[in-house]
Each structure stands twice: as C-alpha cells, then as structure tokens.
Amino acid sequence: MDIRLDEVNRRIIHALMEDARSISAPMIADEVGVSAATIRNRISQLEEAGVIEGYHANVDFERGDGRLRNLYLCNAPVDDRERMAHQVRLIPGVINVRELMTGRRNLHVLAVGTDTNDLRRIAREIASLGIDIEDEDLLQAEHYQAYRPFGPDDRTPQPLSDYISLTGGAEVVEVTVAKSAPIAGLSLERAAREGVLADDVLVIAIERDDAVLTPRGDTEIEPDDLLTLLSREGVTEDALEAFEPGDR
C-alpha cells in the first residue's frame, strides 16, 4: 500500500512521535484542523502501509529493576547482515538491533542484563553467531524527540495543508475547511454560482471523517472537510479565501 506523506500525515507522525501514549485523535484533530475520524482513518492507513511500524515504551531498566543496558557495536558480513540481525534478536536479553548499510560497526545490538556476568553471556552468544564485537559500553541514557520538520510551522498559512506543483503551472492543493469559511454549508454548485468558489478551482476529492467522497454539484461542503483542489493556473490567495475563517 503506497501512501503519500502530506501535511496532515506528517503532523500525525510528529504528534505520535512526541507522545503516543497521551495523545488522542481529537487532540491531533484540533491541532491539524480536521475531524477526529479523519485522524483515526489516517493513522490506520499509515499503520497498514508500514509507515508507522509500532509503538514502544522507553524503559529505564536500571531505575526500575537495577538491570544494566549494554550497547554492542558489531561487524557483520554485508551479505549476511540481515540474517544475522534476526538471529541476534533471538538471544535472551537483546531488546533492539539496528542494521547500518555499509562500513564497520554495521550492527548495533542493545541488550539488558541482570549483571555484568549476564552481559558477558550475551556477548558470547553474539560472538558464537560469527559476529565480531568491535566495542561495547554500558548505556547511561537515551533521549528521544519528534522529527521537527513534520511539526507545526507557524509560518504556514492555514487552512492550507499541502501543495503539489504540476507541469504547465497547474497545482493540486489540500485545504481544510474552517468552521466559518464562506464555502461551509454550501453545495459546490451554489458556491460556484455565487462566486464563492473561484472559476479556475476544481474540487476533485473530499475527505470527510473516514470516507473519501467524489464531489458532485449537489455535494454540500462541511466544516473540517479536507478538500483536494486542482487549479490549472495555480491556486491564488484569493481563491483560498473560500476555505478560510470569515464572516458570512
């Protein structure tokens, strides 16, 4: 399943990386400007596509149970690296294995042991697989943070979500309909007739909650709809006013 990381998906990933335990779909929806159902649907799509691979607890084993975390920097033959990585994961105590593409120390193994004797036992089992341990050290702490380029950017005008430039000057744009937007509550036919929707702008898809709708003339636009727009001349700021907050 192929999936494009548009602005909505990037903001979802950022929020989950920042605090997957406490964040909820309605909380992300408030930040992004779409419905909670849309967020839940997008998360499911990201999981099915393998973009989000899982959710993991970051555990301080030393504080919780006096156990030690040790990082082994290993060398594995490039042709056998993937197979050896799977074998290492089966060793009792190993909690994380990272494969690096090339060079030395191309296999990083993180393990938890009850004491130094247990860590030596893990080292022996790694070596028994034909993997060379070049260096190792006790891990003091790990620090995580969300990927900042996927986070909110105050300089990005709302409700604009994402741009795609096409040949010939055409653009495809995703916008979220604000609650007080001029187009909210209007059918596409009425919006075009009354001049609310620019002549050059075509609504080609509507994402509403967990469904993607095919736009028709009698389709009524609702607040929080995520619209995909096509403009052959390029979407202007005037054209976007139909979707932005305003008094009607």
CORKA-V11897 format. One record per backbone hydrogen bond with DSSP energy under -1.0 kcal/mol. NH is the residue of the N-H (numbers start at 0). CO is the residue of the C=O. Records with the same first field share a line. If there is no record, write none. Layout:
NH=CO ; CO
This chain:
5=3
9=5
10=6
11=7
12=8
13=9
14=10
15=11
16=12
17=13
18=14
22=18
27=23
28=24
29=25
30=26
31=27
32=28
38=34
39=35
40=36
41=37
42=38
43=39
44=40
45=41
46=42
47=43
48=44
49=46
50=45
51=45
60=58
63=59
64=60
65=61
66=60
67=112
69=110
70=136
71=108
72=134
73=106
74=131
79=76
83=79
84=80
85=81
86=82
87=83
88=84
89=86
90=87
93=90
94=109
95=109
97=107
99=105
106=73
107=97
108=71
109=95
110=69
111=92
112=67
118=114
119=115
120=116
121=117
122=118
123=119
124=120
125=121
126=122
127=123
128=125
129=126
130=125
131=74
133=72
134=72
136=70
138=68
149=146
150=147
155=152
160=173
161=173
163=171
165=169
168=165
170=230
171=163
172=228
173=161
174=226
175=158
176=224
177=242
180=177
182=241
183=180
184=220
185=182
187=218
188=216
190=186
191=187
192=188
193=189
195=190
196=190
200=197
201=229
203=227
204=227
205=212
206=225
207=210
210=207
212=205
218=215
220=185
223=176
224=221
225=206
226=174
227=204
228=172
229=201
230=170
239=235
242=239
